[in-house]
Amino acid sequence: MRKSGPPKGLISYLVLELLDEKPRYGYEILKEIREISGGHWEPSYGSVYPILYKFEDKGWTERIEREDESDRKYFKLTDEGRDELDEKRKESGTKAREFADVILGFYHVYVSFATDDRFEVESPEGEWQFDETFSSWIVEQIIRHHERDFGDFERIPDTPEDFYERMGLED
């Protein structure tokens, strides 16, 4: 169970991967992360810039000057930064459960707002709603992304317990 936002270390990992492609400045990194998320998530300036400065202090990045954009602080990955990226790649490979918990957790809260009598959420007309139609649309988008990236979507009839057992996972 997740206790807060995105999995720990996610933003650091994304920053390292993006800097491995080419030198970048902070706002460019924010825009790229937003694009990777399909436009649904963008970390704050307050999370990316401290990471860039921390990486610089640790020797994982270095600042570079560009004559054509002297007002921007570009960072490039160092060899030490590439070593750290290798470690972050291994570490990030262990985070799939945390991602699933975030996605499913927020979806459950969304549906609770629509179906649980304890919540009296009022959604203005012409805005997003907490209801079956909007829930169906969200699920449809996930299926479309799955089919775009992995091929045909096939439903899995397993209960969570059966799935964990079949996949050799601990609950």
C-alpha positions as CSV (number, residue, x, y, z in Angstrom):
1,M,0.0,0.0,0.0
2,R,1.3,3.4,-1.0
3,K,1.3,6.1,1.7
4,S,1.8,9.1,-0.6
5,G,2.3,10.3,-4.2
6,P,4.4,8.7,-6.9
7,P,6.9,6.0,-6.1
8,K,10.0,7.2,-4.2
9,G,12.8,8.0,-6.6
10,L,10.6,8.3,-9.7
11,I,11.4,11.9,-10.5
12,S,15.2,11.4,-9.9
13,Y,15.1,8.4,-12.2
14,L,13.2,10.3,-14.9
15,V,15.6,13.3,-14.7
16,L,18.7,11.0,-15.1
17,E,17.1,9.2,-18.1
18,L,16.3,12.5,-19.7
19,L,19.7,13.9,-19.1
20,D,21.2,10.7,-20.6
21,E,19.5,11.6,-23.9
22,K,21.0,15.1,-24.0
23,P,21.7,18.2,-21.8
24,R,18.6,19.9,-20.6
25,Y,17.3,22.7,-18.4
26,G,14.8,22.3,-15.6
27,Y,11.6,23.5,-17.4
28,E,12.5,21.3,-20.4
29,I,12.6,18.3,-18.1
30,L,9.2,19.2,-16.6
31,K,7.7,19.5,-20.1
32,E,9.2,16.2,-21.1
33,I,7.9,14.4,-18.0
34,R,4.4,15.9,-18.7
35,E,4.6,14.5,-22.2
36,I,5.7,11.0,-21.0
37,S,2.6,11.0,-18.7
38,G,0.3,11.8,-21.6
39,G,-0.2,15.3,-20.2
40,H,-1.7,14.0,-16.9
41,W,1.1,14.7,-14.5
42,E,3.9,17.2,-14.2
43,P,6.1,17.4,-11.1
44,S,6.5,20.8,-9.6
45,Y,9.5,23.1,-10.1
46,G,10.1,22.6,-6.4
47,S,10.9,19.0,-6.9
48,V,12.9,19.0,-10.1
49,Y,15.3,21.9,-9.5
50,P,16.5,20.6,-6.1
51,I,17.2,17.2,-7.7
52,L,19.3,18.9,-10.4
53,Y,21.3,20.8,-7.8
54,K,21.7,17.7,-5.7
55,F,22.9,15.8,-8.7
56,E,25.4,18.6,-9.4
57,D,26.7,18.5,-5.8
58,K,27.2,14.7,-6.0
59,G,29.0,15.0,-9.3
60,W,26.3,13.2,-11.4
61,T,25.7,16.3,-13.5
62,E,27.5,19.4,-14.4
63,R,26.2,22.7,-15.6
64,I,27.0,23.8,-19.1
65,E,26.8,27.2,-20.6
66,R,25.2,27.8,-24.0
67,E,25.9,31.0,-25.8
68,D,22.6,31.0,-27.6
69,E,20.7,30.6,-24.2
70,S,22.9,32.1,-21.6
71,D,19.9,32.7,-19.2
72,R,19.1,29.0,-18.9
73,K,20.9,26.6,-16.6
74,Y,21.6,23.4,-18.7
75,F,22.8,20.2,-17.0
76,K,24.5,17.3,-18.6
77,L,25.1,13.8,-17.2
78,T,28.6,12.9,-16.1
79,D,30.2,9.4,-16.1
80,E,29.3,9.2,-12.4
81,G,25.8,10.2,-13.3
82,R,25.6,7.3,-15.8
83,D,26.8,4.9,-13.1
84,E,24.0,6.2,-10.9
85,L,21.5,5.9,-13.7
86,D,22.5,2.2,-14.1
87,E,21.6,1.8,-10.4
88,K,18.4,3.7,-10.7
89,R,17.3,1.5,-13.6
90,K,17.7,-1.6,-11.4
91,E,15.9,0.1,-8.5
92,S,13.1,1.3,-10.7
93,G,12.5,-2.2,-12.0
94,T,11.3,-3.1,-8.5
95,K,8.6,-0.4,-8.4
96,A,5.9,-1.9,-10.5
97,R,3.8,-2.8,-7.5
98,E,4.0,0.8,-6.2
99,F,2.8,2.1,-9.6
100,A,-0.1,-0.3,-9.6
101,D,-1.0,0.7,-6.0
102,V,-1.0,4.4,-7.0
103,I,-3.2,3.8,-10.1
104,L,-5.6,1.4,-8.4
105,G,-5.7,3.5,-5.2
106,F,-6.7,6.7,-6.9
107,Y,-9.2,4.9,-9.1
108,H,-10.8,3.3,-6.0
109,V,-11.1,6.8,-4.4
110,Y,-12.6,8.1,-7.6
111,V,-15.3,5.4,-7.7
112,S,-15.9,5.9,-4.0
113,F,-16.8,9.5,-4.6
114,A,-19.3,8.3,-7.1
115,T,-20.8,5.4,-5.2
116,D,-20.2,5.7,-1.4
117,D,-22.9,7.5,0.4
118,R,-20.4,8.9,2.9
119,F,-19.2,11.3,0.1
120,E,-21.4,14.1,-1.1
121,V,-19.2,15.5,-3.9
122,E,-20.9,18.1,-6.1
123,S,-19.4,18.4,-9.6
124,P,-20.4,21.5,-11.5
125,E,-22.3,21.1,-14.8
126,G,-20.0,20.9,-17.8
127,E,-17.1,19.6,-15.7
128,W,-15.7,16.2,-15.0
129,Q,-18.1,14.0,-12.9
130,F,-17.7,11.3,-10.4
131,D,-20.1,8.8,-12.1
132,E,-20.3,5.6,-14.1
133,T,-19.9,7.3,-17.5
134,F,-16.7,9.1,-16.6
135,S,-15.4,6.0,-14.9
136,S,-16.1,4.0,-18.0
137,W,-14.2,6.6,-20.1
138,I,-11.2,6.4,-17.8
139,V,-11.1,2.6,-18.0
140,E,-11.6,2.8,-21.8
141,Q,-8.5,5.1,-22.1
142,I,-6.4,2.6,-20.1
143,I,-7.5,-0.2,-22.4
144,R,-6.8,1.9,-25.5
145,H,-3.3,2.7,-24.2
146,H,-2.8,-1.0,-23.4
147,E,-3.8,-2.0,-26.9
148,R,-1.6,0.7,-28.5
149,D,1.4,-0.4,-26.6
150,F,0.9,-4.2,-26.0
151,G,-1.7,-5.4,-28.5
152,D,-5.1,-6.8,-28.0
153,F,-6.5,-6.5,-24.5
154,E,-7.7,-9.7,-22.9
155,R,-9.6,-9.7,-19.6
156,I,-8.0,-11.7,-16.8
157,P,-10.7,-13.5,-14.8
158,D,-8.4,-14.0,-11.7
159,T,-9.3,-12.7,-8.3
160,P,-6.4,-10.7,-6.8
161,E,-5.5,-13.7,-4.7
162,D,-5.5,-16.0,-7.7
163,F,-3.5,-13.6,-9.7
164,Y,-0.8,-13.2,-7.0
165,E,-0.6,-17.0,-6.6
166,R,-0.4,-17.6,-10.4
167,M,2.3,-14.9,-10.8
168,G,4.2,-16.1,-7.7
169,L,3.7,-12.8,-5.9
170,E,3.2,-12.2,-2.2
171,D,0.1,-10.3,-1.2
